[in-house]
């Protein structure tokens, strides 16, 4: 019975769409209805409480170093455009999606399948950054080379360094707008 499957609903539907899981029309409709029930529920508004900018127990005599450059988030953007020689009239809008992963080929494949089915009016690239997996993820990436504008980069395994892997992806990004995903961020 498909409802007793260890796979989540989204995975079953995705696998069915690529003909790797056989589902009857009735089973597909059941899964689609369950998916609709799961995704149509809206989150409740959380209580908003004021938060002290500086904790009460913060040492009064502690002097922190100034923030580097400027606190404006767009300073880096202006510097990058200047460094790359990007002129506003020649700039093309797109999104660089950085997917960080470590030893999870099956889950990575599902996330990439979801990106293949992403509907957008703008171009996007996918940069898979590997934080030193022991497993060879290149066969997974090759499955999507004809379906996505995709690149794969891997760093040596020096322990958990997801931020370094993300930064590696940022350096490779060809678009100014960035989306960060973990490899397990497919809908479920």
Secondary structure, 3 states (H helix, E strand, C coil): CHHHCCCCHHHHHHHHHCCCCCCCHHHHHHHHHHHHHHHHCCCCCCCCCCCCCCCCCCCCCCCCCCCCCCCCCCHHHHHHHHHHCCCHHHCCCEEEEEEEECCCHHHHHHHHHHHHCCCCCCEEEEEEEECCCCCCCHHHHHHCCCCCCEEEEECCCCCCCHHHHHHHHHHHCCCCEEEEEECCCCCC
